[in-house]
Amino acid sequence: MSTYMPKKNDITRKWYVIDAAGKPLGRVAAKAAHILRGKHKPTYAPHADCGDHVIIINSDKAVLTGKKLDQKYYRWHTGWIGGLKEVKYSKLMSESSDKAMTLAVTGMLPNNTLGRKAATRLRVYKGAEHKHAAQTPEVCEF
Protein backbone atom coordinates (compact mmCIF):
# COMPACT_ATOMS: atom_id res chain seq x y z
CA MET A 1 0.00 0.00 0.00
CA SER A 2 1.46 3.34 -0.98
CA THR A 3 1.38 6.63 0.93
CA TYR A 4 -1.13 9.21 -0.29
CA MET A 5 0.54 12.31 -1.75
CA PRO A 6 -1.94 15.18 -2.24
CA LYS A 7 -1.45 17.23 -5.39
CA LYS A 8 -2.07 20.94 -5.57
CA ASN A 9 -5.02 20.47 -7.94
CA ASP A 10 -6.64 17.87 -5.65
CA ILE A 11 -6.87 20.20 -2.65
CA THR A 12 -10.23 21.88 -2.08
CA ARG A 13 -10.45 24.57 0.56
CA LYS A 14 -13.60 25.12 2.61
CA TRP A 15 -14.46 27.99 4.94
CA TYR A 16 -15.27 27.55 8.63
CA VAL A 17 -16.62 29.99 11.24
CA ILE A 18 -15.67 29.57 14.89
CA ASP A 19 -17.60 31.55 17.51
CA ALA A 20 -15.27 32.34 20.42
CA ALA A 21 -17.94 33.82 22.70
CA GLY A 22 -17.59 32.35 26.19
CA LYS A 23 -14.95 29.81 25.15
CA PRO A 24 -11.33 29.69 26.35
CA LEU A 25 -8.92 31.51 24.04
CA GLY A 26 -6.49 28.60 23.86
CA ARG A 27 -9.09 26.01 22.93
CA VAL A 28 -10.46 28.18 20.14
CA ALA A 29 -6.92 28.83 18.89
CA ALA A 30 -6.06 25.11 18.97
CA LYS A 31 -9.17 24.21 16.96
CA ALA A 32 -8.41 26.97 14.43
CA ALA A 33 -4.79 25.82 14.05
CA HIS A 34 -6.01 22.25 13.56
CA ILE A 35 -8.28 23.31 10.69
CA LEU A 36 -5.68 25.67 9.17
CA ARG A 37 -3.18 22.80 8.93
CA GLY A 38 -5.79 20.46 7.43
CA LYS A 39 -5.47 17.81 10.12
CA HIS A 40 -9.23 17.29 10.18
CA LYS A 41 -9.14 15.86 6.64
CA PRO A 42 -8.50 12.21 5.81
CA THR A 43 -6.15 13.41 3.03
CA TYR A 44 -3.82 15.22 5.46
CA ALA A 45 -0.12 15.14 4.69
CA PRO A 46 2.38 16.95 6.93
CA HIS A 47 4.48 18.16 4.00
CA ALA A 48 1.56 19.61 2.00
CA ASP A 49 -0.50 22.75 2.51
CA CYS A 50 -4.00 21.26 2.52
CA GLY A 51 -5.74 23.33 5.22
CA ASP A 52 -8.93 25.35 5.07
CA HIS A 53 -9.90 28.96 5.76
CA VAL A 54 -10.97 29.91 9.30
CA ILE A 55 -13.03 32.90 10.44
CA ILE A 56 -13.07 33.57 14.19
CA ILE A 57 -15.84 35.87 15.41
CA ASN A 58 -16.51 37.38 18.86
CA SER A 59 -12.84 37.35 19.84
CA ASP A 60 -13.55 40.08 22.40
CA LYS A 61 -15.85 37.65 24.25
CA ALA A 62 -13.23 34.88 24.53
CA VAL A 63 -12.19 34.12 28.09
CA LEU A 64 -8.90 33.36 29.78
CA THR A 65 -9.24 30.83 32.59
CA GLY A 66 -7.69 31.08 36.01
CA LYS A 67 -5.58 34.14 36.80
CA LYS A 68 -4.13 34.41 33.28
CA LEU A 69 -5.84 37.71 32.60
CA ASP A 70 -3.82 39.37 35.41
CA GLN A 71 -0.64 37.27 35.42
CA LYS A 72 0.06 36.45 31.77
CA TYR A 73 2.16 38.76 29.59
CA TYR A 74 2.77 38.93 25.85
CA ARG A 75 6.49 39.65 25.40
CA TRP A 76 8.44 40.45 22.25
CA HIS A 77 11.82 41.89 21.39
CA THR A 78 12.29 44.72 18.92
CA GLY A 79 15.80 43.67 17.96
CA TRP A 80 17.43 46.69 19.57
CA ILE A 81 19.45 46.70 22.77
CA GLY A 82 17.08 46.77 25.73
CA GLY A 83 14.15 46.33 23.36
CA LEU A 84 12.18 43.80 25.37
CA LYS A 85 8.53 44.91 25.36
CA GLU A 86 5.63 43.42 27.26
CA VAL A 87 1.93 43.98 27.65
CA LYS A 88 -0.43 42.35 30.13
CA TYR A 89 -3.18 40.18 28.68
CA SER A 90 -5.86 42.17 30.48
CA LYS A 91 -4.84 45.22 28.43
CA LEU A 92 -4.32 43.19 25.26
CA MET A 93 -7.76 41.58 25.47
CA SER A 94 -9.53 44.86 26.21
CA GLU A 95 -7.81 46.88 23.47
CA SER A 96 -7.08 44.39 20.69
CA SER A 97 -8.56 40.97 21.34
CA ASP A 98 -8.26 40.09 17.65
CA LYS A 99 -4.47 40.45 17.92
CA ALA A 100 -4.41 38.22 21.01
CA MET A 101 -6.35 35.53 19.16
CA THR A 102 -4.11 35.82 16.09
CA LEU A 103 -0.99 35.51 18.24
CA ALA A 104 -2.39 32.41 19.93
CA VAL A 105 -3.23 30.71 16.63
CA THR A 106 0.05 31.57 14.88
CA GLY A 107 1.95 30.31 17.91
CA MET A 108 0.33 26.90 17.38
CA LEU A 109 1.29 26.72 13.71
CA PRO A 110 4.70 25.45 12.58
CA ASN A 111 7.51 27.98 12.21
CA ASN A 112 8.16 27.39 8.53
CA THR A 113 6.70 28.29 5.14
CA LEU A 114 3.70 25.99 5.67
CA GLY A 115 2.78 27.77 8.90
CA ARG A 116 3.20 31.22 7.41
CA LYS A 117 1.01 30.29 4.45
CA ALA A 118 -1.63 28.79 6.76
CA ALA A 119 -1.68 31.98 8.85
CA THR A 120 -2.78 33.97 5.80
CA ARG A 121 -6.01 31.95 5.74
CA LEU A 122 -7.01 33.12 9.24
CA ARG A 123 -9.47 35.99 9.73
CA VAL A 124 -10.28 37.26 13.22
CA TYR A 125 -13.08 39.71 14.06
CA LYS A 126 -13.97 41.31 17.39
CA GLY A 127 -17.70 41.35 16.78
CA ALA A 128 -20.25 38.88 15.46
CA GLU A 129 -20.25 40.20 11.88
CA HIS A 130 -17.79 39.20 9.19
CA LYS A 131 -17.57 40.07 5.51
CA HIS A 132 -17.13 36.55 4.12
CA ALA A 133 -20.76 35.52 3.69
CA ALA A 134 -20.21 35.01 -0.05
CA GLN A 135 -17.89 32.08 0.70
CA THR A 136 -20.73 30.29 2.57
CA PRO A 137 -18.72 29.26 5.62
CA GLU A 138 -19.76 26.32 7.77
CA VAL A 139 -20.19 26.73 11.51
CA CYS A 140 -17.57 24.74 13.36
CA GLU A 141 -18.74 23.39 16.72
CA PHE A 142 -16.50 21.76 19.29
Residue pairs with C-beta under 8 A, 6 or more apart in sequence:
4 43
4 45
5 45
5 48
6 43
6 45
6 48
6 50
10 43
11 43
11 48
11 49
11 50
13 51
13 52
13 53
13 121
14 52
14 53
14 137
14 138
15 52
15 53
15 54
15 55
15 132
15 135
15 136
15 137
15 138
16 35
16 52
16 53
16 54
16 55
16 137
16 138
16 139
16 140
17 55
17 56
17 57
17 130
17 137
17 138
17 139
17 140
18 28
18 31
18 32
18 54
18 55
18 56
18 57
18 140
18 142
19 57
19 58
19 128
19 139
20 28
20 56
20 57
20 58
20 59
20 61
20 62
20 101
21 57
21 58
21 61
21 62
21 128
22 61
22 62
22 63
23 62
23 63
24 62
24 63
24 64
24 65
25 62
25 63
25 64
25 100
25 101
25 104
26 104
27 142
28 56
28 62
28 101
28 104
29 101
29 104
29 105
29 107
29 108
30 108
31 140
31 142
32 54
32 56
32 105
32 122
33 105
33 108
33 109
33 118
34 40
35 51
35 52
35 54
35 140
36 51
36 52
36 54
36 105
36 109
36 118
36 119
36 121
36 122
37 44
37 51
37 109
37 110
37 114
37 118
38 44
38 48
38 49
38 50
38 51
38 52
41 50
43 50
44 50
47 114
49 114
49 117
49 118
51 118
51 121
52 121
53 121
53 122
53 123
53 132
53 135
53 137
54 105
54 121
54 122
54 123
54 140
55 123
55 124
55 125
55 130
55 132
55 137
56 101
56 105
56 122
56 123
56 124
56 125
57 125
57 127
57 128
57 129
57 130
58 125
58 126
58 127
58 128
59 97
59 98
59 100
59 101
59 124
59 125
59 126
60 93
60 97
60 98
60 126
60 127
62 93
62 97
62 100
62 101
64 72
64 89
64 93
68 89
69 89
69 90
69 93
70 88
70 90
72 88
72 89
73 86
73 87
73 88
73 89
74 86
74 87
74 89
74 92
74 100
74 103
75 84
75 85
75 86
76 84
76 85
76 86
77 83
77 84
77 85
78 84
78 85
89 100
92 99
92 100
93 100
97 126
98 124
98 125
98 126
101 124
102 122
102 124
105 119
105 122
105 124
106 115
106 119
106 122
109 115
109 116
109 118
109 119
123 130
123 132
